[in-house]
């Protein structure tokens, strides 16, 4: 940990704790993630993985601890605050409309009013740059679970 939180790490978590009644879901979690790093959270059911991620996304408020983003202490009080910081979350359960295309589903979550062809082009380019090729014109109802997950990931990346 850098004592002065100089921004070397993109994300620093210190002592993050969440308690539900008598259950401590996360107990003084410390975590450093540097720019460009990829991490995985592994653990048994009930280990606190989802609780930790929900605190980082502003869906749950921690009982204790600090979060530093780009070296600055932040209070992530809502998903809107998280998104403004550039933090996104892809949920386990999809929230996609099967009768719409991938691009139309992505457009529903964007606030910029871009034309659908522009959104489709951005989604296609971004998906290929991450090695997650996606056809933005495909109907969600015709896609596999893996392809639907790609839509959620690309949507998240375009929102932040």
C-alpha positions in Angstrom: 0.0 0.0 0.0 1.2 3.5 -0.7 0.9 5.5 2.5 0.1 8.7 0.6 -2.3 7.1 -2.0 -0.4 8.7 -4.8 -2.6 7.2 -7.6 -0.1 4.4 -8.4 -3.0 2.1 -7.9 -6.3 2.6 -9.7 -8.2 1.1 -6.8 -7.2 0.7 -3.1 -9.5 -0.7 -0.5 -8.6 -0.5 3.2 -10.5 -2.2 6.0 -13.7 -2.5 4.0 -16.3 -4.2 6.2 -20.0 -5.0 5.7 -22.2 -6.4 8.5 -25.8 -7.6 8.1 -27.2 -8.0 11.6 -25.0 -10.6 13.3 -23.3 -11.7 10.0 -20.1 -10.1 8.9 -20.1 -10.5 5.1 -16.8 -8.7 4.5 -14.3 -8.3 7.4 -11.7 -5.6 7.0 -10.9 -6.3 3.3 -7.7 -4.8 1.9 -7.1 -4.8 -1.9 -4.9 -3.0 -4.4 -5.5 -3.0 -8.1 -3.0 -1.2 -10.3 -3.8 0.2 -13.7 -3.9 -2.5 -16.4 -4.2 -5.4 -13.9 -6.9 -8.0 -14.1 -8.0 -9.7 -10.9 -10.5 -12.5 -10.1 -12.5 -12.9 -6.9 -12.7 -16.5 -6.0 -14.5 -18.1 -3.1 -17.2 -20.3 -1.9 -20.9 -19.3 -1.9 -21.4 -16.8 0.9 -17.7 -15.8 1.1 -18.5 -12.1 0.4 -17.5 -11.7 -3.2 -20.7 -10.1 -4.4 -20.9 -8.0 -1.2 -17.5 -6.5 -1.9 -18.3 -5.7 -5.5 -21.6 -4.2 -4.5 -19.8 -1.9 -2.1 -17.4 -0.8 -4.8 -20.3 -0.1 -7.1 -22.3 1.8 -4.6 -25.2 -0.7 -4.3 -24.3 -1.3 -0.6 -22.7 1.0 1.9 -19.8 -0.3 3.9 -20.0 -0.2 7.7 -16.3 0.6 7.9 -13.2 1.1 5.7 -12.0 3.4 2.9 -12.0 3.3 -0.8 -9.4 5.2 -2.9 -9.8 5.7 -6.6 -6.8 7.1 -8.5 -5.3 8.0 -5.1 -8.2 10.0 -3.9 -10.5 8.9 -1.0 -14.0 8.5 -2.4 -17.4 7.7 -0.9 -19.3 5.6 -3.5 -22.9 6.2 -2.3 -24.7 5.0 -5.4 -24.1 3.3 -8.8 -24.4 6.8 -10.3 -21.4 8.0 -8.3 -19.5 4.8 -9.3 -20.3 5.4 -13.0 -19.1 9.0 -12.8 -15.8 7.7 -11.4 -15.5 5.2 -14.2 -16.5 2.1 -12.2 -19.0 -0.2 -13.9 -20.5 -3.6 -12.9 -21.7 -6.5 -15.0 -24.4 -8.4 -13.1 -24.8 -12.2 -13.1 -28.4 -11.9 -14.3 -28.9 -10.2 -17.7 -31.2 -7.3 -18.1 -31.6 -7.5 -21.9 -34.7 -7.3 -24.1 -34.8 -10.3 -26.4 -36.8 -8.6 -29.1 -34.1 -5.9 -29.6 -30.7 -6.0 -31.2 -27.5 -5.9 -29.1 -27.0 -2.2 -30.2 -30.5 -1.3 -29.2 -30.1 -2.8 -25.8 -26.8 -0.9 -25.3 -28.5 2.3 -26.4 -31.1 2.0 -23.7 -28.5 2.4 -21.1 -26.6 5.3 -22.6 -27.6 8.9 -21.9 -25.8 10.6 -24.8 -28.5 10.3 -27.5 -26.1 8.9 -30.1 -27.7 7.5 -33.2 -28.0 3.7 -33.2 -25.6 3.2 -36.1 -22.9 5.2 -34.1 -23.6 3.0 -31.0 -23.3 -0.1 -33.1 -20.0 1.0 -34.6 -18.6 1.8 -31.1 -19.8 -1.5 -29.7 -18.4 -3.5 -32.6 -15.0 -1.8 -32.4 -14.8 -2.0 -28.6 -15.8 -5.7 -28.6 -13.1 -6.6 -31.0 -10.5 -4.6 -29.2 -11.2 -6.6 -26.0 -11.3 -9.9 -27.9 -15.1 -10.3 -27.4 -16.4 -10.1 -30.9 -20.0 -9.0 -31.0 -22.5 -8.4 -33.9 -24.4 -5.3 -32.7 -27.2 -6.0 -35.3 -28.0 -9.4 -33.9 -31.2 -10.0 -32.0 -30.6 -10.8 -28.4 -33.2 -13.6 -28.5 -31.1 -15.4 -31.0 -27.9 -15.3 -29.0 -26.2 -17.8 -26.7 -25.6 -17.0 -23.0 -22.0 -16.2 -23.7 -22.9 -13.7 -26.4 -25.4 -12.1 -24.1 -22.7 -11.7 -21.5 -20.6 -9.9 -24.1 -23.4 -7.4 -24.6 -23.5 -6.7 -20.9 -19.7 -6.3 -20.8 -19.6 -3.9 -23.8 -22.6 -2.0 -22.4 -20.8 -1.5 -19.1 -17.6 -0.4 -20.8 -19.5 2.2 -23.0 -21.3 3.6 -19.9 -18.1 4.4 -18.0 
